Amino acid sequence: MIIQMNFAKIWADTGPINRAIVFLLIGMSIISLAVAVAKWLRFRKMARATKQFAPIFSQALENDNIPEALAAADQYTNSHVARVLGESLREVAPLLDDPRAAGAAIVSAERSVEREQILLANDLKSGLGLLATVGSTAPFVGLLGTTLGIVNAFMGMGESGAGLEAVSGGIAEALIATAIGLVAAIPAVWLYNYFTARLDTLFSELAYAGREMIDWMMTRQAKREYTSGNTPTFRHGD
């Protein structure tokens, strides 16, 4: 109870500039946590949707049923894998059954997967810059409040001629700003590193899934050309 009263007194004695800094830090912390919660919920939905989408899409490709594969991609719109593979497959699907265009379609699908990954990366990275900004600047904003508080405390000591005991409240007020800055910055840095690692995992999954779909297209085309007695015409990696 005594500690609460002391904090109440310190807050009552806090100047308007330091109060504004404290409110700014609290706002930065709330915004960073809101961004983190929203991103965590989105990643959770993506993981669940991908877990359901992957076996359906894979089975459809094994059965050479492109319409079913596209329908699965349309159904699981929250899946990052469905978004990339579905758009890429939809783009080249009309050409895959044309022997003259199938090779070029496979090359186009590779480029489409890369393009969709870039677009998805830009989308998923939104908000991470804010976490990085809070994590890197909040301690300095708190330090600004501390500096101003200590300057005011020593100016008061100089004007009154009193000892350190008379300005201990002002010093405590100043140090609280640094503490709040650290409280805002540390979770933001942790969350930024966590989501960066999650993104690396997501794009590793995408790279693997994209490679699997391209390999399926190449195998499918090779079988068709072998059956027809022609030499495969596609050139991988063009």
C-alpha positions as CSV (number, residue, x, y, z in Angstrom):
1,M,0.0,0.0,0.0
2,I,2.9,2.4,0.8
3,I,4.5,1.6,-2.6
4,Q,1.3,2.4,-4.4
5,M,1.0,5.7,-2.6
6,N,4.6,6.6,-3.4
7,F,4.0,5.9,-7.1
8,A,0.8,8.0,-6.9
9,K,2.8,10.9,-5.5
10,I,5.5,10.5,-8.0
11,W,3.0,10.6,-10.8
12,A,1.3,13.6,-9.3
13,D,4.6,15.4,-9.2
14,T,5.5,14.4,-12.8
15,G,5.8,17.3,-15.2
16,P,3.7,17.6,-18.4
17,I,6.5,16.7,-20.8
18,N,7.4,13.5,-18.9
19,R,3.7,12.6,-18.7
20,A,3.4,13.0,-22.4
21,I,6.5,10.7,-22.9
22,V,5.0,8.1,-20.6
23,F,1.7,8.2,-22.5
24,L,3.6,7.9,-25.8
25,L,5.5,4.9,-24.5
26,I,2.3,3.2,-23.3
27,G,0.7,3.9,-26.7
28,M,3.7,2.4,-28.5
29,S,3.5,-0.7,-26.3
30,I,-0.2,-1.1,-26.9
31,I,0.1,-0.7,-30.7
32,S,3.0,-3.2,-30.9
33,L,1.0,-5.8,-28.9
34,A,-2.1,-5.2,-31.0
35,V,0.0,-5.8,-34.2
36,A,1.6,-8.9,-32.7
37,V,-1.8,-10.4,-31.7
38,A,-3.3,-9.7,-35.1
39,K,-0.3,-11.2,-36.9
40,W,-0.2,-14.3,-34.5
41,L,-3.9,-14.9,-35.2
42,R,-3.3,-14.7,-39.0
43,F,-0.4,-17.0,-38.9
44,R,-2.4,-19.5,-36.9
45,K,-5.2,-19.4,-39.5
46,M,-2.7,-19.8,-42.2
47,A,-1.1,-22.9,-40.6
48,R,-4.5,-24.5,-40.0
49,A,-5.7,-23.8,-43.5
50,T,-2.5,-25.1,-45.0
51,K,-2.7,-28.3,-43.0
52,Q,-6.1,-29.0,-44.5
53,F,-5.3,-27.8,-48.0
54,A,-2.0,-29.6,-48.6
55,P,-3.3,-33.3,-48.7
56,I,-6.3,-32.3,-50.9
57,F,-4.2,-30.4,-53.3
58,S,-1.5,-33.1,-53.5
59,Q,-4.1,-35.8,-54.1
60,A,-5.7,-33.8,-56.8
61,L,-2.4,-33.4,-58.6
62,E,-1.6,-37.1,-58.2
63,N,-5.0,-37.8,-59.8
64,D,-4.2,-35.3,-62.6
65,N,-7.3,-33.4,-61.6
66,I,-6.4,-29.8,-62.1
67,P,-10.0,-28.4,-61.6
68,E,-10.1,-30.1,-58.2
69,A,-6.8,-28.7,-57.2
70,L,-7.9,-25.2,-58.2
71,A,-11.1,-25.7,-56.3
72,A,-9.1,-26.6,-53.2
73,A,-7.0,-23.4,-53.5
74,D,-10.2,-21.4,-53.8
75,Q,-11.7,-23.1,-50.7
76,Y,-8.7,-22.5,-48.4
77,T,-8.1,-18.9,-49.1
78,N,-6.4,-18.4,-45.7
79,S,-3.6,-20.7,-46.6
80,H,-0.4,-19.1,-47.9
81,V,0.5,-22.2,-49.9
82,A,-3.0,-22.3,-51.5
83,R,-2.6,-18.6,-52.4
84,V,0.7,-19.0,-54.2
85,L,0.2,-22.4,-55.8
86,G,-3.4,-21.8,-56.7
87,E,-2.6,-18.5,-58.5
88,S,0.3,-20.1,-60.3
89,L,-1.6,-23.2,-61.4
90,R,-4.6,-21.1,-62.5
91,E,-2.4,-19.0,-64.7
92,V,-0.9,-21.9,-66.7
93,A,-3.7,-24.5,-66.4
94,P,-5.2,-23.8,-69.9
95,L,-1.7,-24.4,-71.5
96,L,-0.8,-27.6,-69.7
97,D,-2.8,-29.8,-72.0
98,D,-1.4,-28.2,-75.2
99,P,1.7,-30.2,-76.3
100,R,3.0,-27.1,-78.1
101,A,2.7,-24.8,-75.0
102,A,3.2,-27.1,-72.1
103,G,7.0,-26.6,-71.9
104,A,6.6,-22.8,-71.8
105,A,3.8,-23.1,-69.3
106,I,6.0,-24.9,-66.9
107,V,8.6,-22.2,-67.1
108,S,5.9,-19.6,-66.7
109,A,4.6,-21.5,-63.6
110,E,8.1,-21.3,-62.0
111,R,8.2,-17.6,-62.5
112,S,4.6,-17.2,-61.3
113,V,5.5,-19.0,-58.1
114,E,8.4,-16.6,-57.5
115,R,6.2,-13.6,-58.3
116,E,3.4,-14.7,-55.9
117,Q,6.0,-15.4,-53.2
118,I,7.3,-11.8,-53.5
119,L,3.7,-10.4,-53.3
120,L,2.9,-12.6,-50.3
121,A,6.2,-11.6,-48.6
122,N,5.3,-7.9,-48.9
123,D,1.9,-8.7,-47.4
124,L,3.1,-10.8,-44.5
125,K,5.9,-8.4,-43.5
126,S,3.5,-5.6,-42.9
127,G,3.6,-4.6,-39.3
128,L,7.0,-6.0,-38.6
129,G,8.6,-2.6,-39.3
130,L,6.4,-1.1,-36.5
131,L,7.6,-3.8,-34.1
132,A,11.2,-3.1,-35.1
133,T,10.7,0.7,-34.7
134,V,9.2,0.3,-31.2
135,G,11.9,-2.1,-30.1
136,S,14.7,0.2,-31.3
137,T,13.3,3.6,-30.3
138,A,11.3,3.0,-27.1
139,P,14.4,2.9,-24.9
140,F,15.6,6.2,-26.3
141,V,12.2,7.8,-25.8
142,G,12.4,6.6,-22.2
143,L,15.9,7.9,-21.9
144,L,14.7,11.3,-23.1
145,G,12.2,11.4,-20.3
146,T,14.9,10.3,-17.8
147,T,17.2,13.1,-19.0
148,L,14.6,15.8,-18.8
149,G,13.5,14.5,-15.3
150,I,17.1,14.6,-14.0
151,V,17.7,18.0,-15.4
152,N,14.6,19.4,-13.8
153,A,15.5,17.7,-10.5
154,F,19.0,19.2,-10.4
155,M,17.7,22.6,-11.5
156,G,15.2,22.4,-8.5
157,M,18.0,21.4,-6.2
158,G,20.1,24.4,-7.4
159,E,17.3,26.9,-6.9
160,S,16.3,25.6,-3.5
161,G,19.8,24.8,-2.2
162,A,18.5,21.6,-0.8
163,G,20.3,18.2,-0.8
164,L,19.6,15.1,-2.9
165,E,16.9,14.1,-0.5
166,A,14.7,17.0,-1.7
167,V,15.0,15.9,-5.3
168,S,14.9,12.1,-4.9
169,G,11.3,12.2,-6.1
170,G,12.3,14.0,-9.3
171,I,15.0,11.4,-10.0
172,A,12.6,8.6,-9.4
173,E,10.2,10.2,-11.8
174,A,13.0,10.4,-14.4
175,L,14.0,6.7,-14.0
176,I,10.4,5.5,-14.4
177,A,10.4,6.8,-17.9
178,T,13.4,4.6,-18.8
179,A,11.8,1.6,-17.1
180,I,8.6,2.1,-19.1
181,G,10.7,2.5,-22.3
182,L,12.4,-0.9,-21.6
183,V,9.1,-2.5,-20.9
184,A,7.8,-1.4,-24.2
185,A,10.9,-2.3,-26.2
186,I,11.8,-5.7,-24.9
187,P,8.5,-7.5,-25.9
188,A,8.6,-5.7,-29.3
189,V,12.1,-7.0,-30.0
190,W,11.1,-10.6,-28.9
191,L,8.0,-10.5,-31.0
192,Y,9.9,-9.1,-34.0
193,N,12.4,-11.9,-33.8
194,Y,9.6,-14.5,-33.3
195,F,7.6,-13.4,-36.4
196,T,10.8,-13.1,-38.5
197,A,11.6,-16.8,-37.7
198,R,8.0,-17.7,-38.5
199,L,8.2,-16.0,-41.8
200,D,11.4,-17.9,-42.6
201,T,9.6,-21.2,-41.9
202,L,6.6,-20.2,-44.0
203,F,8.7,-19.3,-47.0
204,S,10.7,-22.5,-46.7
205,E,7.3,-24.4,-46.9
206,L,6.4,-22.3,-49.9
207,A,9.6,-23.0,-51.7
208,Y,9.3,-26.8,-51.1
209,A,5.6,-26.8,-52.1
210,G,6.3,-24.7,-55.2
211,R,9.1,-27.1,-56.2
212,E,6.8,-30.1,-55.8
213,M,4.2,-28.6,-58.1
214,I,6.8,-27.7,-60.8
215,D,8.2,-31.2,-60.5
216,W,4.7,-32.6,-61.0
217,M,4.2,-30.5,-64.1
218,M,7.5,-31.6,-65.6
219,T,6.8,-35.3,-64.8
220,R,3.3,-35.0,-66.3
221,Q,4.6,-33.4,-69.5
222,A,7.4,-36.0,-69.8
223,K,5.0,-38.9,-69.5
224,R,2.7,-37.4,-72.1
225,E,5.5,-36.8,-74.6
226,Y,6.9,-40.2,-74.0
227,T,3.5,-41.8,-74.6
228,S,3.2,-39.8,-77.8
229,G,6.7,-40.8,-78.9
230,N,8.1,-37.2,-78.8
231,T,11.2,-35.8,-77.1
232,P,10.3,-33.6,-74.1
233,T,10.4,-30.0,-75.2
234,F,10.5,-28.1,-71.9
235,R,13.7,-26.6,-70.6
236,H,13.9,-26.4,-66.8
237,G,15.0,-23.2,-65.4
238,D,14.6,-21.0,-68.5
